[in-house]
Every structure is written in structure tokens, then in C-alpha cells.
């Protein structure tokens, strides 16, 4: 049995591109490389990493949503 701790990241960006549209000043929540949710920035949240520019969310070959910054997969 493996007791591996899950890796969760909350990343904010100027623009988040999703299949549903564009979020300006948004946050993406990623767990073990998979996007759990994305939403507009409303208030400061603890443990949020910030980056400039655009994060793009698209489905991988298995249909799982993944986040990319400058064509680099965010994990």
C-alpha cells in the first residue's frame, strides 16, 4: 500500500483559457497534474502561486484536463 501525499497547486494568472471561454485574472487548481477547477480571482487565497501571462487548459489523450504555461505542462 502506498501512502503518497497528493500534490495540490493553486496557480493564478492574468488569463486562463478554457474550453468554456476565457477567465481574466483567474486561478487554476491542479492535483497531481490534473486540473480540478478554474475560477475567477475574487479574493486573495493562501498558498496561491502567481504567474504572468496565460494558462491554457486542454484535454490530454485520456480526456483529462491539463494546464499549460508557454506550452509547458504544469504539474
C-alpha positions in Angstrom: 0.0 0.0 0.0 1.3 3.4 -0.9 0.7 6.4 1.3 1.8 9.0 -1.2 0.8 12.6 -0.4 -1.2 14.3 -3.2 0.4 17.3 -4.7 -2.1 20.2 -5.0 -1.2 23.6 -6.5 -3.2 26.7 -6.8 -1.9 29.0 -9.6 -3.2 32.4 -10.5 -2.6 34.0 -13.9 -3.7 37.1 -15.9 -5.6 34.9 -18.4 -6.9 31.4 -18.2 -8.1 29.9 -21.5 -10.6 27.0 -21.1 -12.9 25.1 -23.5 -15.8 27.2 -22.0 -14.1 30.5 -22.6 -11.6 32.9 -21.1 -11.2 33.9 -17.5 -9.4 37.1 -16.8 -7.5 37.2 -13.5 -8.2 33.6 -12.7 -7.0 30.7 -10.6 -6.4 27.1 -11.6 -6.3 24.3 -9.0 -4.1 21.3 -10.1 -3.8 17.9 -8.3 -1.1 15.6 -9.5 -1.0 17.3 -12.9 -4.8 17.2 -13.4 -6.9 20.4 -13.3 -9.6 20.1 -10.7 -11.1 23.5 -11.2 -10.6 27.0 -12.5 -12.4 30.2 -11.5 -12.1 34.0 -11.4 -9.9 35.6 -8.8 -12.2 37.3 -6.2 -10.1 37.5 -3.1 -6.5 36.6 -2.0 -6.2 32.9 -1.1 -3.4 31.3 0.9 -0.8 29.2 -0.9 -1.5 30.6 -4.3 1.4 30.8 -6.8 1.2 33.7 -9.3 2.5 33.8 -12.9 2.1 36.4 -15.6 0.6 35.7 -19.0 -1.8 32.9 -20.0 -2.5 29.4 -18.7 -4.2 27.2 -21.2 -6.4 24.3 -20.1 -6.9 21.5 -22.6 -7.7 17.8 -22.6 -4.9 15.2 -22.9 -5.2 12.0 -24.9 -7.1 10.3 -22.0 -9.6 13.2 -21.7 -8.1 14.6 -18.5 -7.8 18.4 -18.3 -4.2 19.6 -18.1 -2.9 23.1 -17.7 -0.1 24.6 -19.8 2.0 27.7 -19.5 4.1 28.6 -22.6 3.5 25.0 -23.9 5.0 23.6 -20.6 2.8 21.2 -18.6 2.0 22.5 -15.1 2.1 19.7 -12.5 
